[in-house]
Amino acid sequence: MPRRKHSPPATAPEATSGAAVRSLWSGTITFGLVSIPVDLLSAVRPRQTALKLVDKGGHALGRQYRCSKENKRLDNDDLVRGYETEAGKMVEITDAEFESVAPEMSADIELRNFVPLQQIPIIYFQKPYFLAPAGKSVKAYHLLAATMERTGRVAIGSFVLRGHEYLVAIVADNGVLRADTLRYADEIRTPGAMDLPKRAKAPAKKVDQIVKEIDELTRGELDVAELADQDARALQQLVEAKQKEGDSVIHPSGLEAADDLEAPAGGGKVIDLMAVLRKSLSKNVRVNNAESGPPIDLAERRARKQKATAKSPSRKRSTTPRKASRKRSGRA
Amino acid sequence: MARAIWKGVIELGRHSVGVKMYSAVEDHTVHFHMLHRTDDAPVEQHIIRKDTGKEVGKEEIRKAFALNKTTAVLLEPADLEKLVPPESRDIHLCRFVAPSVLSDQWYERPYYLGPDTDEDSYFALVQAIERKKVIGIARWVMRKKRYVGALSALNGYLVMSTLRRADQVLSFSGVEPAKTAAPQASELKLAEQLVSSISADFEPEQWHNEYRKRVCQLIEAKARGEKIDRHVPKKRAPQASLAESLRASIAAAKEKKVA
């Protein structure tokens, strides 16, 4: 599919090291009578700026569940979901019951039709997941990916994960299948819901003027610097300054993210995406990330710099374009 | 009536277009409570120290930036305050690109932009974007946070979708099927036939959250005290060869169309 024209500047060897992502679900894509076992992996990494929770003294903090009646510490196995009815009654629903509601949906993603990708409005896309082949044979997986890329179509289907049904577009992207969750039509507001003024034809001259402005700003490609995390830069400077002062450097063990969206309840196993795909799909897979700055840890960066200067000059050159791209992000 | 959550000004060359921002989505998710399995009491979340297991009060909690697994830099609230970007109403357009340049993975949350006062300028911008068939890459600061978004036109109005950051989005290269796993020309042909036999236009209204409905029915039945039958999932029939499965699927799809 001609969807990713921007080529991530992932030339530095560090940039392609495997990405840690969560494995969330195992199931089967069914496509006519063909079935393809897959594992669903989260495709969105937490932001680099994600902060960890500690106390004033620098000790790592974590979350814990406790029973409100017994004040007892609870593990994931002690938990069950409940729904409060309008009458205020709490109804307990077990995992088995959640599954029994639609057993086939909990195990399968049935591809029900194939639609042109460009027909799906941006507003529908919610969250992407990667699908890694889980069966012994990857032939059907490759076949589905190749067919979708050749026809420019994506498959629409749905599946159930942890008590929710997700509508998905299965998208083939450079040989890897992705399940992009979509919003349901009833979750998207219509302009009428906001009382927006009726559509009106704008003065032709004004439209022409704005078209000219758009033309001047139109480019063939993205600039990754414009999509970069600007907060990361400010944070980096702050962290470096504090590191030099030294007072705020702490050594906690077992740090946990302050806002890890997938965690903590049954967040799934953390796996190395590249290792998984190399094993299950194709041995030369590379995971690319559009942006990966130098390490913020001063000690680590010094060590890396020394290593680079000790090596041949050709290695040295490879760091230059990355420096340039960082400068760009500062200007944007 | 949904209310505007923010007001801003789109800056485009010599033109400024005042806009009001509205959430474009409505949450219909069925929300559950976490209960303790044995006594159905609600579950509380506590923040504890990992080494001692002792509870930590809110005023004791700080954030830290982890340099590696064992070293971090503690950030005081005053430090974090310094990171807050300066307030502004400007929505800065960096560039326009063809929509196909941005993969779907980037899109996070959509907002409608409606006109603030000058409807002529607003609709002129909508119609110019429609004519050029482009999306705009925009940056702005809203409620103390920086955002990157894609500005597009949908059904005659502006939609701004916030984008994920470059470090969050992953892509792949180098996927080459091993010889034994590479699809053969005949299989590709059959697969394309099958795809075209179940091809359609994207009609979002035809997709309903069937499961949500069934869960609501289950809740109602349980609230009335009814017993719930357990369904056991069927075992899948063993698979025939890929080509045979494709042929049988095409035949089945054709039958469906006739009926």
Boltz contact constraints between the chains, C-beta under 6 A:
constraints:
  - contact:
      token1: [A, 3]
      token2: [B, 100]
      max_distance: 6.0
  - contact:
      token1: [A, 3]
      token2: [B, 103]
      max_distance: 6.0
  - contact:
      token1: [A, 4]
      token2: [B, 103]
      max_distance: 6.0
  - contact:
      token1: [A, 5]
      token2: [B, 101]
      max_distance: 6.0
  - contact:
      token1: [A, 19]
      token2: [B, 170]
      max_distance: 6.0
  - contact:
      token1: [A, 32]
      token2: [B, 194]
      max_distance: 6.0
  - contact:
      token1: [A, 32]
      token2: [B, 249]
      max_distance: 6.0
  - contact:
      token1: [A, 33]
      token2: [B, 245]
      max_distance: 6.0
  - contact:
      token1: [A, 33]
      token2: [B, 248]
      max_distance: 6.0
  - contact:
      token1: [A, 33]
      token2: [B, 249]
      max_distance: 6.0
  - contact:
      token1: [A, 34]
      token2: [B, 245]
      max_distance: 6.0
  - contact:
      token1: [A, 44]
      token2: [B, 168]
      max_distance: 6.0
  - contact:
      token1: [A, 45]
      token2: [B, 168]
      max_distance: 6.0
  - contact:
      token1: [A, 47]
      token2: [B, 165]
      max_distance: 6.0
  - contact:
      token1: [A, 48]
      token2: [B, 167]
      max_distance: 6.0
  - contact:
      token1: [A, 51]
      token2: [B, 63]
      max_distance: 6.0
  - contact:
      token1: [A, 51]
      token2: [B, 65]
      max_distance: 6.0
  - contact:
      token1: [A, 52]
      token2: [B, 64]
      max_distance: 6.0
  - contact:
      token1: [A, 52]
      token2: [B, 66]
      max_distance: 6.0
  - contact:
      token1: [A, 54]
      token2: [B, 62]
      max_distance: 6.0
  - contact:
      token1: [A, 54]
      token2: [B, 64]
      max_distance: 6.0
  - contact:
      token1: [A, 55]
      token2: [B, 56]
      max_distance: 6.0
  - contact:
      token1: [A, 55]
      token2: [B, 60]
      max_distance: 6.0
  - contact:
      token1: [A, 56]
      token2: [B, 60]
      max_distance: 6.0
  - contact:
      token1: [A, 56]
      token2: [B, 62]
      max_distance: 6.0
  - contact:
      token1: [A, 58]
      token2: [B, 74]
      max_distance: 6.0
  - contact:
      token1: [A, 59]
      token2: [B, 49]
      max_distance: 6.0
  - contact:
      token1: [A, 60]
      token2: [B, 50]
      max_distance: 6.0
  - contact:
      token1: [A, 61]
      token2: [B, 47]
      max_distance: 6.0
  - contact:
      token1: [A, 61]
      token2: [B, 56]
      max_distance: 6.0
  - contact:
      token1: [A, 62]
      token2: [B, 48]
      max_distance: 6.0
  - contact:
      token1: [A, 62]
      token2: [B, 50]
      max_distance: 6.0
  - contact:
      token1: [A, 63]
      token2: [B, 45]
      max_distance: 6.0
  - contact:
      token1: [A, 64]
      token2: [B, 46]
      max_distance: 6.0
  - contact:
      token1: [A, 64]
      token2: [B, 48]
      max_distance: 6.0
  - contact:
      token1: [A, 65]
      token2: [B, 43]
      max_distance: 6.0
  - contact:
      token1: [A, 66]
      token2: [B, 44]
      max_distance: 6.0
  - contact:
      token1: [A, 66]
      token2: [B, 46]
      max_distance: 6.0
  - contact:
      token1: [A, 67]
      token2: [B, 36]
      max_distance: 6.0
  - contact:
      token1: [A, 67]
      token2: [B, 41]
      max_distance: 6.0
  - contact:
      token1: [A, 68]
      token2: [B, 41]
      max_distance: 6.0
  - contact:
      token1: [A, 68]
      token2: [B, 42]
      max_distance: 6.0
  - contact:
      token1: [A, 68]
      token2: [B, 44]
      max_distance: 6.0
  - contact:
      token1: [A, 69]
      token2: [B, 39]
      max_distance: 6.0
  - contact:
      token1: [A, 69]
      token2: [B, 41]
      max_distance: 6.0
  - contact:
      token1: [A, 78]
      token2: [B, 37]
      max_distance: 6.0
  - contact:
      token1: [A, 79]
      token2: [B, 34]
      max_distance: 6.0
  - contact:
      token1: [A, 80]
      token2: [B, 35]
      max_distance: 6.0
  - contact:
      token1: [A, 80]
      token2: [B, 37]
      max_distance: 6.0
  - contact:
      token1: [A, 81]
      token2: [B, 32]
      max_distance: 6.0
  - contact:
      token1: [A, 82]
      token2: [B, 33]
      max_distance: 6.0
  - contact:
      token1: [A, 82]
      token2: [B, 35]
      max_distance: 6.0
  - contact:
      token1: [A, 83]
      token2: [B, 32]
      max_distance: 6.0
  - contact:
      token1: [A, 83]
      token2: [B, 219]
      max_distance: 6.0
  - contact:
      token1: [A, 85]
      token2: [B, 223]
      max_distance: 6.0
  - contact:
      token1: [A, 89]
      token2: [B, 223]
      max_distance: 6.0
  - contact:
      token1: [A, 91]
      token2: [B, 219]
      max_distance: 6.0
  - contact:
      token1: [A, 91]
      token2: [B, 222]
      max_distance: 6.0
  - contact:
      token1: [A, 91]
      token2: [B, 223]
      max_distance: 6.0
  - contact:
      token1: [A, 92]
      token2: [B, 40]
      max_distance: 6.0
  - contact:
      token1: [A, 97]
      token2: [B, 228]
      max_distance: 6.0
  - contact:
      token1: [A, 100]
      token2: [B, 230]
      max_distance: 6.0
  - contact:
      token1: [A, 100]
      token2: [B, 231]
      max_distance: 6.0
  - contact:
      token1: [A, 101]
      token2: [B, 214]
      max_distance: 6.0
  - contact:
      token1: [A, 101]
      token2: [B, 215]
      max_distance: 6.0
  - contact:
      token1: [A, 101]
      token2: [B, 218]
      max_distance: 6.0
  - contact:
      token1: [A, 102]
      token2: [B, 211]
      max_distance: 6.0
  - contact:
      token1: [A, 102]
      token2: [B, 214]
      max_distance: 6.0
  - contact:
      token1: [A, 103]
      token2: [B, 231]
      max_distance: 6.0
  - contact:
      token1: [A, 103]
      token2: [B, 233]
      max_distance: 6.0
  - contact:
      token1: [A, 113]
      token2: [B, 198]
      max_distance: 6.0
  - contact:
      token1: [A, 113]
      token2: [B, 200]
      max_distance: 6.0
  - contact:
      token1: [A, 114]
      token2: [B, 195]
      max_distance: 6.0
  - contact:
      token1: [A, 114]
      token2: [B, 198]
      max_distance: 6.0
  - contact:
      token1: [A, 114]
      token2: [B, 199]
      max_distance: 6.0
  - contact:
      token1: [A, 115]
      token2: [B, 200]
      max_distance: 6.0
  - contact:
      token1: [A, 115]
      token2: [B, 202]
      max_distance: 6.0
  - contact:
      token1: [A, 119]
      token2: [B, 202]
      max_distance: 6.0
  - contact:
      token1: [A, 120]
      token2: [B, 202]
      max_distance: 6.0
  - contact:
      token1: [A, 121]
      token2: [B, 154]
      max_distance: 6.0
  - contact:
      token1: [A, 122]
      token2: [B, 107]
      max_distance: 6.0
  - contact:
      token1: [A, 122]
      token2: [B, 152]
      max_distance: 6.0
  - contact:
      token1: [A, 122]
      token2: [B, 161]
      max_distance: 6.0
  - contact:
      token1: [A, 123]
      token2: [B, 24]
      max_distance: 6.0
  - contact:
      token1: [A, 123]
      token2: [B, 110]
      max_distance: 6.0
  - contact:
      token1: [A, 123]
      token2: [B, 159]
      max_distance: 6.0
  - contact:
      token1: [A, 125]
      token2: [B, 104]
      max_distance: 6.0
  - contact:
      token1: [A, 125]
      token2: [B, 107]
      max_distance: 6.0
  - contact:
      token1: [A, 128]
      token2: [B, 105]
      max_distance: 6.0
  - contact:
      token1: [A, 138]
      token2: [B, 181]
      max_distance: 6.0
  - contact:
      token1: [A, 139]
      token2: [B, 181]
      max_distance: 6.0
  - contact:
      token1: [A, 140]
      token2: [B, 242]
      max_distance: 6.0
  - contact:
      token1: [A, 142]
      token2: [B, 177]
      max_distance: 6.0
  - contact:
      token1: [A, 142]
      token2: [B, 181]
      max_distance: 6.0
  - contact:
      token1: [A, 142]
      token2: [B, 183]
      max_distance: 6.0
  - contact:
      token1: [A, 143]
      token2: [B, 183]
      max_distance: 6.0
  - contact:
      token1: [A, 143]
      token2: [B, 187]
      max_distance: 6.0
  - contact:
      token1: [A, 143]
      token2: [B, 191]
      max_distance: 6.0
  - contact:
      token1: [A, 146]
      token2: [B, 183]
      max_distance: 6.0
  - contact:
      token1: [A, 147]
      token2: [B, 191]
      max_distance: 6.0
  - contact:
      token1: [A, 147]
      token2: [B, 192]
      max_distance: 6.0
  - contact:
      token1: [A, 147]
      token2: [B, 195]
      max_distance: 6.0
  - contact:
      token1: [A, 151]
      token2: [B, 195]
      max_distance: 6.0
  - contact:
      token1: [A, 160]
      token2: [B, 211]
      max_distance: 6.0
  - contact:
      token1: [A, 165]
      token2: [B, 209]
      max_distance: 6.0
  - contact:
      token1: [A, 165]
      token2: [B, 211]
      max_distance: 6.0
  - contact:
      token1: [A, 167]
      token2: [B, 207]
      max_distance: 6.0
  - contact:
      token1: [A, 174]
      token2: [B, 172]
      max_distance: 6.0
  - contact:
      token1: [A, 175]
      token2: [B, 175]
      max_distance: 6.0
  - contact:
      token1: [A, 176]
      token2: [B, 172]
      max_distance: 6.0
  - contact:
      token1: [A, 180]
      token2: [B, 104]
      max_distance: 6.0
  - contact:
      token1: [A, 184]
      token2: [B, 209]
      max_distance: 6.0
  - contact:
      token1: [A, 185]
      token2: [B, 204]
      max_distance: 6.0
  - contact:
      token1: [A, 185]
      token2: [B, 205]
      max_distance: 6.0
  - contact:
      token1: [A, 187]
      token2: [B, 25]
      max_distance: 6.0
  - contact:
      token1: [A, 187]
      token2: [B, 26]
      max_distance: 6.0
  - contact:
      token1: [A, 187]
      token2: [B, 28]
      max_distance: 6.0
  - contact:
      token1: [A, 188]
      token2: [B, 25]
      max_distance: 6.0
  - contact:
      token1: [A, 189]
      token2: [B, 24]
      max_distance: 6.0
  - contact:
      token1: [A, 189]
      token2: [B, 26]
      max_distance: 6.0
  - contact:
      token1: [A, 191]
      token2: [B, 157]
      max_distance: 6.0
  - contact:
      token1: [A, 193]
      token2: [B, 2]
      max_distance: 6.0
  - contact:
      token1: [A, 194]
      token2: [B, 2]
      max_distance: 6.0
  - contact:
      token1: [A, 194]
      token2: [B, 22]
      max_distance: 6.0
  - contact:
      token1: [A, 195]
      token2: [B, 1]
      max_distance: 6.0
  - contact:
      token1: [A, 196]
      token2: [B, 114]
      max_distance: 6.0
  - contact:
      token1: [A, 197]
      token2: [B, 119]
      max_distance: 6.0
  - contact:
      token1: [A, 199]
      token2: [B, 156]
      max_distance: 6.0
  - contact:
      token1: [A, 200]
      token2: [B, 123]
      max_distance: 6.0
  - contact:
      token1: [A, 202]
      token2: [B, 120]
      max_distance: 6.0
  - contact:
      token1: [A, 202]
      token2: [B, 123]
      max_distance: 6.0
  - contact:
      token1: [A, 202]
      token2: [B, 124]
      max_distance: 6.0
  - contact:
      token1: [A, 202]
      token2: [B, 127]
      max_distance: 6.0
  - contact:
      token1: [A, 203]
      token2: [B, 120]
      max_distance: 6.0
  - contact:
      token1: [A, 206]
      token2: [B, 124]
      max_distance: 6.0
  - contact:
      token1: [A, 207]
      token2: [B, 124]
      max_distance: 6.0
  - contact:
      token1: [A, 207]
      token2: [B, 127]
      max_distance: 6.0
  - contact:
      token1: [A, 207]
      token2: [B, 128]
      max_distance: 6.0
  - contact:
      token1: [A, 210]
      token2: [B, 124]
      max_distance: 6.0
  - contact:
      token1: [A, 210]
      token2: [B, 125]
      max_distance: 6.0
  - contact:
      token1: [A, 210]
      token2: [B, 128]
      max_distance: 6.0
  - contact:
      token1: [A, 211]
      token2: [B, 128]
      max_distance: 6.0
  - contact:
      token1: [A, 213]
      token2: [B, 12]
      max_distance: 6.0
  - contact:
      token1: [A, 213]
      token2: [B, 13]
      max_distance: 6.0
  - contact:
      token1: [A, 214]
      token2: [B, 96]
      max_distance: 6.0
  - contact:
      token1: [A, 214]
      token2: [B, 128]
      max_distance: 6.0
  - contact:
      token1: [A, 214]
      token2: [B, 132]
      max_distance: 6.0
  - contact:
      token1: [A, 217]
      token2: [B, 95]
      max_distance: 6.0
  - contact:
      token1: [A, 217]
      token2: [B, 96]
      max_distance: 6.0
  - contact:
      token1: [A, 218]
      token2: [B, 96]
      max_distance: 6.0
  - contact:
      token1: [A, 219]
      token2: [B, 95]
      max_distance: 6.0
  - contact:
      token1: [A, 222]
      token2: [B, 101]
      max_distance: 6.0
  - contact:
      token1: [A, 224]
      token2: [B, 166]
      max_distance: 6.0
  - contact:
      token1: [A, 226]
      token2: [B, 94]
      max_distance: 6.0
  - contact:
      token1: [A, 226]
      token2: [B, 137]
      max_distance: 6.0
  - contact:
      token1: [A, 227]
      token2: [B, 148]
      max_distance: 6.0
  - contact:
      token1: [A, 227]
      token2: [B, 166]
      max_distance: 6.0
  - contact:
      token1: [A, 228]
      token2: [B, 166]
      max_distance: 6.0
  - contact:
      token1: [A, 229]
      token2: [B, 165]
      max_distance: 6.0
  - contact:
      token1: [A, 229]
      token2: [B, 167]
      max_distance: 6.0
  - contact:
      token1: [A, 230]
      token2: [B, 146]
      max_distance: 6.0
  - contact:
      token1: [A, 231]
      token2: [B, 146]
      max_distance: 6.0
  - contact:
      token1: [A, 234]
      token2: [B, 83]
      max_distance: 6.0
  - contact:
      token1: [A, 239]
      token2: [B, 65]
      max_distance: 6.0
  - contact:
      token1: [A, 239]
      token2: [B, 73]
      max_distance: 6.0
  - contact:
      token1: [A, 242]
      token2: [B, 73]
      max_distance: 6.0
  - contact:
      token1: [A, 243]
      token2: [B, 73]
      max_distance: 6.0
  - contact:
      token1: [A, 248]
      token2: [B, 73]
      max_distance: 6.0
  - contact:
      token1: [A, 248]
      token2: [B, 74]
      max_distance: 6.0
  - contact:
      token1: [A, 249]
      token2: [B, 73]
      max_distance: 6.0
  - contact:
      token1: [A, 250]
      token2: [B, 72]
      max_distance: 6.0
  - contact:
      token1: [A, 250]
      token2: [B, 74]
      max_distance: 6.0
  - contact:
      token1: [A, 251]
      token2: [B, 70]
      max_distance: 6.0
  - contact:
      token1: [A, 251]
      token2: [B, 71]
      max_distance: 6.0
  - contact:
      token1: [A, 254]
      token2: [B, 50]
      max_distance: 6.0
  - contact:
      token1: [A, 255]
      token2: [B, 66]
      max_distance: 6.0
  - contact:
      token1: [A, 258]
      token2: [B, 63]
      max_distance: 6.0
  - contact:
      token1: [A, 282]
      token2: [B, 175]
      max_distance: 6.0
  - contact:
      token1: [A, 282]
      token2: [B, 176]
      max_distance: 6.0
  - contact:
      token1: [A, 284]
      token2: [B, 174]
      max_distance: 6.0
  - contact:
      token1: [A, 285]
      token2: [B, 172]
      max_distance: 6.0
  - contact:
      token1: [A, 285]
      token2: [B, 174]
      max_distance: 6.0
  - contact:
      token1: [A, 285]
      token2: [B, 175]
      max_distance: 6.0
  - contact:
      token1: [A, 286]
      token2: [B, 173]
      max_distance: 6.0
  - contact:
      token1: [A, 286]
      token2: [B, 174]
      max_distance: 6.0
  - contact:
      token1: [A, 287]
      token2: [B, 170]
      max_distance: 6.0
  - contact:
      token1: [A, 288]
      token2: [B, 171]
      max_distance: 6.0
  - contact:
      token1: [A, 289]
      token2: [B, 170]
      max_distance: 6.0
  - contact:
      token1: [A, 290]
      token2: [B, 166]
      max_distance: 6.0
  - contact:
      token1: [A, 291]
      token2: [B, 166]
      max_distance: 6.0
  - contact:
      token1: [A, 291]
      token2: [B, 167]
      max_distance: 6.0
  - contact:
      token1: [A, 297]
      token2: [B, 67]
      max_distance: 6.0
